[in-house]
Amino acid sequence: MRRSVIIGCGSYLPEKVLTNRDLEKMVETSDSWIEERTGIKKRHIIGEKETTADMAAKAARMALSNACIKPEDVDLIVVATTTPDNTFPSTATRVQHLLGAKKGAAFDVQAVCAGFIYALSVTDNFIKTGQSRCALVIGADALSRIVDWTDRGTCILFGDGAGAVVLTPGEMERGILSTHLYSDGSTRDLLYVDGGPGSNAKCGVIHMEGKEVFRHAVQKLSDVTLEALAANHLDIKELDWLVPHQANLRILDAVARRLELPAEKVITTVAEHANTSAASIPLAIHVAVKQGKFKKGQLICLEAIGGGLAWGSALLRW
């Protein structure tokens, strides 16, 4: 039995920064109102000529470099995104070309903010079955392209970016222990976009029932974290780090309280990145790695929830 081990990670944030002060000039809101209710201070916005694939490729190049892996050694690329460059082909095939990777498969996964967990789970199974020896898992989204900038309830929440990890088979003492995925289509109207896909094309905008999403998020993220621990006969007290989807600081705090997990064990980047959808967790992973927080052998749980509603967790030993 083999396990999937993260051997490198990378990230990319667009150059343009939109602060809460900037938003004050665009919509009826204030810096203090946004920060108090969401914990967000700023967000990055994709360039006019940039695409989701551009951001994904830049994060992937960094991850490959940090893993000391050449693009030609990659045999699988899975991109989690809800803002693909085109209806088809997949954004992943564009990333494959930009990287100069010549072998294997490349495809997209769409589970919105839970997309990275879904993509990680799919890739983990490819590695466990021996179908992949070196894989890139990328979360990349340009949510600024599908935000209604006149709706203060949603436009303050989202930003753009990409994060990537390199997975290879490794020793049983490390790697992904288990993944747990769920969805409930009956809740789709709580968070959705009323149009077609595309970071380059005309599409709809985000609609959200904030209070209901908050309620579902706190319950489902707490439960799926405990499920991952129970599946591996572990206790919450043994968890070294929780890396949640960075949607809203109040959600993160509520989940930590429900789990009785100290705040210092929760990785938070929402203040600097806002909600970057599928990019959220890999961006947070890279921040934690750069800060030297993750140590070999530590127990880490990743968790996310997004439109669908779709949610999930991944438990791993660093």
C-alpha positions in Angstrom: 0.0 0.0 0.0 1.4 3.4 -1.0 0.4 6.9 0.2 0.4 10.2 -1.6 2.9 12.6 -0.1 3.1 16.3 -0.7 6.7 17.0 -1.7 6.4 20.6 -2.8 3.9 23.5 -2.9 3.6 26.9 -4.7 1.3 29.8 -5.0 0.5 32.9 -7.1 -1.4 36.0 -6.3 -2.1 38.7 -9.0 -0.3 42.0 -8.7 -3.4 44.2 -8.3 -4.6 44.6 -4.8 -8.0 45.8 -3.9 -8.3 46.9 -0.2 -11.4 47.6 1.9 -10.7 51.3 1.5 -10.9 50.8 -2.3 -14.2 49.1 -1.9 -15.6 52.0 0.1 -15.4 54.0 -3.2 -17.3 51.3 -5.2 -20.1 50.2 -2.9 -21.9 51.3 0.3 -19.6 49.7 2.9 -16.6 50.5 5.1 -13.2 49.1 6.0 -14.3 48.5 9.6 -17.6 46.9 8.6 -15.9 44.4 6.3 -13.1 43.5 8.7 -15.5 43.1 11.6 -17.8 40.8 9.8 -15.4 38.8 7.6 -11.8 39.3 8.9 -10.8 40.4 5.3 -8.5 43.4 4.8 -7.7 43.0 1.1 -7.9 40.8 -1.9 -5.9 40.3 -5.1 -7.5 40.8 -8.5 -6.6 39.1 -11.7 -5.0 41.2 -14.5 -7.1 42.2 -17.5 -5.1 39.9 -19.8 -4.5 37.2 -17.3 -6.5 33.9 -17.2 -7.1 31.2 -14.7 -4.6 29.0 -16.6 -1.9 31.7 -16.3 -2.3 31.9 -12.5 -2.4 28.1 -12.2 0.8 27.6 -14.3 2.7 30.2 -12.2 1.7 28.4 -8.9 2.6 25.0 -10.5 6.0 26.2 -11.6 6.8 27.3 -8.1 5.6 24.0 -6.6 7.7 22.0 -9.1 10.7 24.1 -8.4 10.3 23.6 -4.6 9.9 19.9 -5.2 12.9 19.7 -7.5 10.7 18.1 -10.1 10.9 18.8 -13.9 7.7 19.4 -15.9 8.4 16.4 -18.1 8.3 14.1 -15.0 4.6 15.1 -14.3 2.2 12.5 -15.5 -1.1 13.9 -14.1 -2.4 17.5 -13.7 -5.7 18.1 -12.0 -7.0 21.7 -11.8 -9.8 22.6 -9.4 -11.5 25.7 -10.8 -15.0 27.2 -11.1 -13.7 29.9 -13.6 -12.2 27.9 -16.5 -10.7 29.8 -19.4 -13.1 28.2 -21.8 -16.1 25.9 -21.8 -13.7 23.4 -23.3 -11.0 22.3 -23.5 -10.1 22.0 -19.8 -7.9 24.6 -18.1 -5.7 21.8 -17.1 -4.7 21.1 -20.7 -3.7 24.7 -21.1 -1.6 24.5 -17.9 0.0 21.3 -19.2 1.0 23.2 -22.4 2.3 26.2 -20.5 4.5 24.0 -18.3 5.8 22.0 -21.1 4.6 18.7 -19.6 4.3 16.2 -22.4 2.9 13.0 -20.9 0.0 11.7 -18.9 -3.5 13.3 -18.4 -4.8 16.7 -17.5 -8.4 17.5 -16.5 -10.5 19.9 -14.4 -12.5 19.3 -11.3 -15.5 21.6 -10.4 -16.6 21.7 -6.8 -16.2 25.4 -6.3 -14.6 26.2 -2.9 -14.4 22.5 -2.1 -12.6 21.9 -5.4 -9.1 21.5 -4.1 -10.2 18.8 -1.6 -12.1 17.0 -4.4 -9.0 17.3 -6.8 -6.7 16.1 -4.0 -8.9 13.0 -3.4 -9.1 12.1 -7.1 -5.3 12.4 -7.4 -4.7 10.5 -4.2 -6.6 7.6 -5.7 -4.6 7.8 -9.0 -1.4 7.5 -7.0 -2.7 4.7 -4.7 -3.6 2.6 -7.7 -0.3 3.2 -9.4 -1.8 5.2 -12.3 0.3 8.2 -11.4 3.8 8.6 -10.2 4.1 12.4 -10.1 1.0 14.6 -10.0 0.2 18.3 -9.8 -2.9 19.3 -7.9 -3.8 22.9 -8.5 -6.6 25.2 -7.2 -7.1 28.3 -9.2 -10.0 30.8 -9.5 -10.7 34.3 -10.8 -13.9 35.0 -8.8 -13.6 38.7 -9.5 -14.8 37.9 -13.0 -18.1 36.5 -11.6 -18.8 39.0 -8.8 -21.5 41.6 -8.9 -19.5 44.6 -7.9 -22.7 46.4 -6.9 -23.7 43.8 -4.3 -22.0 44.6 -1.1 -23.1 41.3 0.5 -20.8 39.3 -1.9 -18.3 41.6 -3.6 -16.4 42.2 -0.4 -15.7 38.5 0.1 -13.8 37.3 -2.9 -10.4 37.4 -4.5 -8.3 35.7 -7.1 -5.2 33.5 -7.0 -3.8 30.0 -7.4 -2.0 27.4 -5.3 -0.5 24.1 -6.2 1.0 21.0 -4.6 3.1 18.1 -6.1 2.1 14.6 -5.0 4.2 11.5 -5.3 4.0 8.0 -3.8 5.9 7.8 -0.5 6.5 6.0 2.7 3.6 4.8 4.8 4.6 7.0 7.8 3.6 10.1 5.8 1.1 11.3 3.3 -2.7 11.4 2.9 -4.4 9.2 5.4 -7.9 9.6 4.0 -10.3 11.9 2.2 -14.0 12.4 2.7 -16.3 14.0 0.1 -19.9 15.0 0.3 -22.5 17.1 -1.6 -26.2 17.9 -1.3 -27.9 19.2 -4.4 -31.0 20.2 -2.5 -29.0 23.2 -1.2 -27.7 24.4 -4.5 -29.8 27.7 -4.4 -27.9 28.8 -1.3 -24.8 29.6 -3.3 -24.7 29.7 -7.1 -23.8 31.6 -10.3 -26.7 32.3 -12.7 -24.7 31.8 -15.9 -22.2 29.8 -17.8 -18.5 29.1 -17.1 -15.5 31.1 -18.2 -12.8 33.5 -17.0 -12.6 34.9 -20.5 -16.3 34.8 -21.4 -19.5 36.6 -20.4 -21.3 34.7 -17.6 -23.5 35.2 -14.6 -22.7 36.5 -11.1 -22.5 35.0 -7.6 -25.7 34.8 -5.5 -25.5 33.8 -1.9 -27.8 33.3 1.1 -25.1 34.2 3.6 -26.8 33.2 6.9 -27.7 29.8 5.6 -24.3 29.2 4.1 -22.7 30.1 7.4 -24.9 27.7 9.3 -24.2 24.8 7.0 -20.5 25.6 6.8 -19.9 25.5 10.6 -21.8 22.2 11.0 -20.5 20.4 8.0 -16.9 21.4 8.3 -16.8 20.4 12.0 -18.5 17.1 11.3 -16.3 16.2 8.3 -13.1 17.0 10.3 -14.2 14.7 13.2 -15.1 12.0 10.6 -11.6 12.1 9.1 -10.1 11.8 12.6 -12.4 9.0 13.6 -11.8 7.1 10.4 -8.1 6.9 11.4 -8.7 6.2 15.1 -7.4 9.7 16.1 -8.6 12.3 18.5 -9.0 16.1 17.9 -6.3 16.6 20.6 -3.8 14.8 18.3 -4.4 17.3 15.5 -1.5 19.7 15.0 -3.0 22.0 12.3 -6.4 22.7 10.8 -6.2 24.3 7.3 -9.8 25.4 6.5 -11.2 27.0 3.4 -10.6 30.7 3.9 -14.2 32.0 3.4 -14.8 34.1 6.4 -13.0 34.5 9.7 -16.2 34.2 11.7 -16.8 30.7 10.1 -13.2 29.7 10.9 -13.6 30.8 14.5 -17.0 29.1 14.9 -15.6 25.8 13.6 -12.6 26.0 15.9 -14.9 26.6 18.9 -17.2 23.7 17.9 -14.2 21.4 17.6 -12.7 22.8 20.9 -9.5 23.5 18.9 -7.2 26.3 20.0 -7.2 29.2 17.6 -3.4 29.0 17.3 -3.8 25.6 15.6 -5.9 27.1 12.8 -4.1 28.4 9.6 -5.7 31.7 8.6 -4.9 33.7 5.5 -8.3 35.2 4.8 -7.3 38.7 5.9 -4.7 38.9 3.1 -6.3 36.8 0.4 -10.1 36.9 1.0 -12.1 33.9 -0.4 -10.2 32.6 -3.4 -12.4 29.5 -3.8 -10.4 26.4 -4.9 -7.2 28.3 -4.5 -7.9 29.0 -0.8 -6.4 25.9 0.8 -3.2 25.5 -1.3 -2.5 29.2 -0.8 -2.8 28.7 2.9 -0.6 25.6 2.8 2.1 27.5 1.1 1.9 30.4 3.6 2.2 27.9 6.4 5.2 26.2 4.8 7.0 29.4 4.1 6.5 30.4 7.8 8.0 27.1 8.9 4.8 26.0 10.7 4.5 22.4 9.3 7.0 19.9 10.7 7.6 16.4 9.5 5.2 13.9 11.1 2.6 16.5 12.2 -1.1 15.7 11.7 -2.9 18.2 9.4 -6.6 18.3 8.4 -7.7 20.2 5.3 -11.4 21.1 5.1 -13.6 23.1 2.7 -17.2 23.7 1.7 -18.6 25.4 -1.4 -21.5 25.8 -3.7 -23.5 22.7 -4.4 -23.3 22.5 -1.5 -20.2 20.4 -1.7 -17.8 19.8 1.1 -15.0 17.5 2.3 -11.9 16.9 4.3 -8.4 15.4 3.9 -6.3 14.2 6.7 -2.6 13.9 6.2 0.7 13.3 8.0 3.2 15.9 6.9 
